[in-house]
Amino acid sequence: MQQGPEMRTDELSLSLVDNLETLTALYENCADVIFHRFLIYGQTDAVLIFVEGMCDTGIIDEHILAPLKQDTGQLETPFMKRIAISHAQKINTIAEINDHIVNGNPVLLVDGEKEGVSLCVAKWDKRSIDEPVAEAVVRGPRQGFIETLNVNTTLIRRIIKTPALKIKKVKIGRYTQTKTAIVYVEGLADASLIDEIEKRLRRIDIDGILDSSYIEELIEDNPRSVFPQLLSTERPDVVCANLLEGRAALLIEGSPFALVMPITFFSLMQSPEDYYERFWAGTLIRWLRYLFLAIALIIPSSYVAILTFHQEMIPTTLLLSVARSREEIPFPALVEALLMEVSFEALREAGVRLPKQVGAAVSIVGALVIGQAAIAAGLVSAPMVMVVAITGIASFTIPRYTLGISFRLLRFPLMFLAGMLGLLGLMLGVISIVVHMSALRSFGVPYLEPVAPMKWGIFKEVLSRAPLWTHNTRPHLTGSYNPVRQSSGLKPGPEQGENKHD
C-alpha cells in the first residue's frame, strides 16, 4: 500500500502559478491530463485538472465551468455555491490531487486558495452486468461481478441490506494504487479475522496489482501448496452466502473475481446450485462429486499399477481382452498413460485459448480424432483411451476451477509412483496428499475441517445437503458469533389443527 516514488506529499501553495509549475512537471508527457485554465467571475485565476475519458465532460461544462465563468462581478459570492455538484471534497496536498485525478474526479485550484476542491463526476466506459462467464448458472441469480469496484460493492449491498455490512477500502500497489475492499458483516465475522486480513494486506509492497490472483498468492497461508486456500468467485450470491456464515471477502478494482476467506476443502467442493435445488438432488449430486473426484485423481494411476504389477487382480476374461489390445503397443503402461494424459491436457488448454466459436469443437473433435488415430497407429490401447476419457469427464465435475487444476496436476506424480511401486506407491502418494492437506490452513482454519478436526455440528454438510429448515445454527469457521441464523420449527407442512384436505 506504499505510494510510488512519483507521489509527493507537498502541501499546496497560495500561488496558483507555483501549484501549476509543480503539477505540470509531475504530469509531463501525460497527453490525457487536461489543464483547463479560466477566470472565475472573469477576475480570479483558476484551473480545472482532469483526465480525458475518465469523467463526465458534459457535467463539467454545464455545472462547473459555465457557472464559474459568468462575469457577475459578485466576488463576495463563494464560488463553491455556484457549482451544482452533489459531492465535493477539499484537498491540500499534491498526493491527494493525484489520487483524485487518476480516479476520474476533476480537481479545481483557485489562485489565493491553499486548498483544492475535488469534484465527484467520475465516469468511464465499463462492462455491463452479465451472467458469470467462468461459473455456469443452472438455477439462481444470473448477475456476475464486473471490473468496477463500486458496481461490485453495490451488487452485494443490494442483497445484504443492513448497516452491519461493512466495506473497508485500502490501496495496494506503488504505481497502480489498486483499490481493494474488505467486505464483512459486523457481528458475524470474527474481529480477529478482519485484523489478520488488514495485516496481510498492509505488508504487500509491490509495483502493481493487475488481478485478484496477485493478492490471493500474496496473502495465502501456504502459497507453495498446489491447493487453493481462498475461494475465487464472480457470483455475488456466493459471496453473500459466505458473508452470512461469518466469512470475509476481498473485492479488487479491475477484477471480476472476489476472494472469500477462510475456506476449507469441503467448501470448495460445494456448489451454489446445491442449495437452489431440492435437498435430495443436492445430496445425490454431492455424493457423485466426491466419487468422480476420486476417479479423476486415482483411476489412471490405478490402471498403470494394476496393469504393471498386479495383473492377478484383473478378471481373466478382461485380462485377455486388455492383453489383446496391448500386444502391439511398444510402450509400457506408464509411458502410454503419460502420453495420453499430456495430449488430453494439451487439447483442453487449446480449447480454452481458441475463440469460443471453435474452441469447444476443436477440443472434442481433436480428442476423438487423435484418440482413434493413436489406436489405429498402435501407439496406445483402447482401454487407455477410455480411462483417460473417463478421467477427463470426472475432472469437470469439480465445481471450482482452481481446485480442479490441483487434482489435474497431482495425477502425474501419482502415475509415476504407481508405475514404479504399484499400488503401494499409489497409496503412499494418496497418504502424502492427505497429510499435506491436513497441515494446510486458510487464515488459521484447518483445511479439512470439519472432518479433521471433527466438528459434528457442521459435519452434516460435508456428505449431504441438509434441508434448509434444519440450518438453525451458523456454520462458523472462526469464532462463535451470533450462532442462531433462523428460528426453529420452520419445517414445512400443515399447521397444527389445520384440515389437511382443505
N, C-alpha and C positions, 0 to 999 in steps of 0.2 A: 504493500500500500504506500510505498515511498513515492515521492514526486520525482519526475525526471529532472535531469541536470539543467534543462532549459527553464524550469519553473522558478520564478523569482518571487520572493515574499516582500519586495519593496512596497512601502505604502505610497498611495497616490499623492501627487503634489497639487497645490492650489493652482499652479500654472498648467493650462491645457497644452501649451507648447511642449513643456517638459514631459508630460504624460505621453503625448503623441510621439515624441522622439524615442522614448523607451519602447512603446508598443510597436512602432513601425520597424524598429531594429529587431524586436522579437519575432515579428511576422514577416521578415524579409523573405522574398521569393515565395510567398504564400498568395498565389493569384486569386484564390477563392475567398480570402478575407477582405471584406469591403470596409473602407474608412469613409463614411459619408459625412462631410463637414457642412455645416449650415449655421444660420444665425437664429437664436431664439428670440421671438418678437422683433426680429430684424436688427437686434443690437448685441446680444451676448453670443460669443463663440461657443459652439458645441460640436460634438462628433458622435455619430452612431456607428458602432463597430459590430459587424455580424458576419457569419459565414454564409456565403451564397449557396442556396439549396437546402439549408437546414432550418430555415424559419419562414414564416408566412409574410412574404413581401407585401401582399395586399393589405394586411393589418398594419404593417409598418408604415405604408404610405398614407392610409386613411386615418388611423387612430393615433399615430405617433408624430410623424413628420408634418402632416397637414396642420394640426392644431398648433404645433410649436412654431411653425414658420409664419403664422399670421402676424402681421405688423399692427398690433393693437395699441402699442405704446403703454400698456399697463404692466410695467416691470414689477409692480408690487404684488401681482398675482403669481403665486408659486407655480412654476412650470409643470410640476407633477399633477396639479389639479386639472391640467388641460389634456392629460393623457388618459384615454379611455381603455386602460388595461386592468384586468381584474387582479393580477398578481405581479407585484414588483418587489425587488429586494435590493437594499443598499449594500454596496461592497466597497472596500477601501484598500485592497492590495492588488498587485499585478497578478499574483497566482489566482485570486478569486475571479478576476476578469477573464483569464484564460479558461478557467473551469466553466464559467457560464457561456462563453463564446463557443467553445468546442462542443457544448451540449445543445446548441441551437438557440440560445437566448441572447438577443442583442443587448449590448451594453451602451448606455448613454453617459458621456462625460461632458461636463459643463465647465467652462473657464471660471475660476474662482471657487469652485466646489471641490472639497477634498474627498468626496465620496462619489462613486459612480452608482448608476442605477441599472440593475439587470431586469429586463422586461421579458416575461414568460410568454413568448409567441413561437416557441419551437414547433417546427412542422417539417417532416420529410416523408418521402415515399416509404411505405412498409408493406410487407406481405399481408394479405387478408387472412382472417382466421379460418383455417380449413380443417378437414379431418386429418388426424395424425397420419404421417407417412410411414413411420417405422413400426407402429403398433396398430395392427388391424383391429377395427372395432366391429364386433358381432352384434352386441347389444349394449347400449349405454350412450352417454354423451359423445358427440362426434366433433367437439371442439378440441383443437390442439394448440399448444403454445406456439408463439412465433418468436422472431428475433428481437422484439422490442420489449424491454423490461417492464415499462409501465402498463402495457397491454396485458402481460402475463400476470402481474400482481392484481390487475383488475379482474381477470378471469377467476382467480382464487377468491377475491373479495366478493364476487357475485354469488359464490357458493356458500362461503362461511361468512355470514352477515352478523358479525359480533365485534365489539371493540376489543375483545380478548385476542383477536387475530393481530399479531404484532409483526411489523416488517421493518427490519433494521438494514440500512444500506451502507455499504463500505465500497471503497475504490481500491482496485488491485491492478498493478502494472505501472511501471515507471512512465512509459510512453503512451500506452493505450488508456490508462486510467479507467479500466473497465468497471462499470457499476455492478455490484453484486448485492443481492438482497437475501437476508436471513429471515425466513418466514416460519413462524411457530404460533401455537395457541397458548397464551399465558394461562397457567393453571392446569394445563395438561402436559406440557413439555417440562422436563426436569431442568431447573435453572442451571445446574452444573453442565448439562449438555450444551446449552446455549453459550455458556462461558468457554467451554472447550472449543466449540466451533469458531468463536471470535478469536481465541488464542491462536488456533492453527491458521486462520486467515491472515492475522497480523504478521505472522512470521514469513509469509510469502514475499520474497523480494525478487522480482523478475521483470524483464523488459515489457512483456505484454501477455495478455490473456486473449486468445482467439476463440476459444470454445470452452464449454463446461468441463470437457475432459482434462484440460490443463489443471484446473483446480482439483478435480477428482484425484488425479495422480499425486498431487502435492499435499493432500490432507488425509490420505488413507493411512490406516494404522500400519499396514504392511504392503507398501507399493510393489515389492518384489514378487508378491504372490500372483499366481495365474488367475485367482478368483477375484471377482469384483466385490468390493466391500461397501459400495454405495449403490443405490438404485437410481438409474437414469431413466427418465420417462418424459414424454412430451404430452401427457394427458393430465389436465387439471383435476379431473375426478380422482385419479390415482394419488396425486399429491394431497388433495383434501382428505381422502380416506386415511392416509398415513398421518396427517396432522392431527386428526381426531383420535388417533391412537397414541399420541404423545411424542411423535417424532418431529423432526425439523426438516426444512427443505432449503435449498440454495437455488436462486434464480439468477442467471448471468446474462447481462446485456450482450446481445449478438448471438445467443444460442437458444434454440427452441427446446433444449433438454434441461429439465430440472434435476437436481440431485437430492435424494432423500436419504436421511441418516437418523439413527443407526438401522441397519438391516441385518437379516440372517439369511442363511442358505434357503431356508424353507419359505421365507417371504419372497425370495426371488423366484421360487417355483410356483407362486400363486399368480393368477390372472384376474383382472377386474371382472371378467365375464363369469367367474366362479360365483360371484355374489349377485349378478344380474339375472342368472338363470335359476331354475328351481334347485333346491339344495341336493336332491337326488342326482340330478345331472352334474352338478358341480363336484359332488363326491366321486362319481364314476370317472369323470374327466381327470380329476386329480390323481386317482389311482393309475390311470393309463399314463399320465405324465411321468410318474415315478418309474413305472415299468419300462417305458421307452427311453428314459434317461439311462437306466442300467443297460439296456440294449445298445444304445449309442456309444456307451463307454467300453463295454467288455465283449461284445459279440465278435468283432474282428480278432481280438486277442485270443478269445476262447477258441475260435476256429483254427487259428495258427497253432495254438498249444496242443489241441486235441489231434490235429492232423499230423503234427510233427512228432509228438512224444506219446500220445495216449490214444492210439488207434483202437485199442480194445474197448474204449468207451462208445464207439460208434456201432450201431447195429450192422450185422453182416451184410444185409441187402443194401443198406445205404452206403456202407464202406466200399462195396464192389462198384456201386454207381459212381461214387466220387473217384475211385481209382481209375475207372474207365475214362472219366473226363479229364484226369490229370496225367494220363500215360504219355502224352506228347508234350507236356508243359516242361520247358527247360529249366524253370526256376523253382527253388524251394518255396514253401507256403509263405514264409516271411517276406521274401522279395516280391512275390506275387501280390500279397496284401498291401505292401507299401506302394507298389506300382499303381494299383487301382485306387487306393485312398488318396494319393497325391494327385492323380488325374482327376478324381472327383472334386477335390478341394479347388483345383485349378479351374474346373468348369464352373463351380459355384462362384468363385471370385470373378470370373469373366462375365457371368450373368449379372453380377452386381454392377460392374463397371460399364457394361454396354448400355446403350439407350434403352429405355423401358420398352419401346415397341418391339425390339428384337432380343432383349436380354433373356427373357424367360424362354422364348423359343429356342435360342441358341444353346442354353444350358441343358434343357430337357432333350432336345434332338441330338445335341452333341454327346450326351451321356449314352443315349440309345445306340447311336451310330458307332461311337468309339468302343462301347462295350461289346457290341456284336462283331465288330471288326477284330477286336482283340481275341475273342473266342475263335473266330474263323482262322486267324493267323497263328493260333496255338500259343499265344503269349500268356493268357490267363484261362482259368477254367470257368465253366458256367456257374458252379456253386459259389465261387469267389465273387463273381459279378452280383449274384443275388445277395450275398452277405453285405457287400458294400452298398447296394441299393437300399436294403432294409436299414442299415446304419444311417444313411443319409436322411431317409424319411423320418427315422426316430429322432434325429437331432433337431428337426424342425418343430417338434412338439414342445421343446423347451421355450417357455414364454418370454424369457429375457435374452436378447441377442448377445449381451456381454457374457452371460453365464454359458450360453451355447458355445461361444468361442473357446471358453476354458476347457470344456469337455472335448471339443474337437482337437485341441492341442494335446490333451492328455492321452488320447488314443494312441499316439505314435510311441511314446516311451513304454506304454503297456504292451504294444505289439513287439517291441524289441525284447522286453523281459520275457514275454511268452515264447518268443522264438528261441531264446537262449536257455530258459529254465522250465518251460512248460507251464502247467497250471500253478506250480509253486511260485514261479516268477510273477504270474498274473496276480496271485493272492498277495504277494509281497508288495506289488505296485498298488493294489487297492487299499491295503492296510496303510501304506505310506500316505496315500491321498487323504484317508480318513483322519490319520494322526495330524497331518498338516491342517486340515480344516478345523480340527478340534483346538488347535493352537491359535487360530485366527481370531481377531477381534474387529468389531466395527464400532468405533468410538467407545471402546471398553466393553461392548456387549459380545459374549461368546457367539461365534459364527454358527454353531449347531444348536443354539438354544431354540426351542425348549426341550430338545432331546438330550443334549449334553451341555450344561446340566439340565436335568429333568425338571420341568415345571408343569405339573398336571393341569393347572388352571387353563393354560393355553395350548396344551398338547393336542386337544381335540381338533384344532385347526390344522394340524400337520397332515393327517391322513384323510380327513373328511371336511366337508364344508357344512358346519352345523347350521341348523335353521336360525334365521335372524332373531326369532323370539327367544332364543337361548343365550344371545350375546348380552347378558346383563352386566358383565364386568368388562373393563377396558383392558386389552392385552398389552400392558405396559412392558417395555423392554428396559426402561430406565426409570427408577423411582416408582412410586405408587400413588401418584396424584389423581384426585377425583376418580376413584376406581369405578363408580357406578355410571354406566353410559346410557341405561334405559331402565324403565320401570319393569318390575316383574309382572307376570300374568298377561303377557302380550300374545300368547298362543291364540291363533285364530280359531273361530268356531262359534256356535250359537251361544248367546248369553244365558246365564243360569235362569231357568224358568221360562225361557223363550220357546215357543212352539216350533219345532224343527220343520214342520210341514207347512208352515205359513209362507 
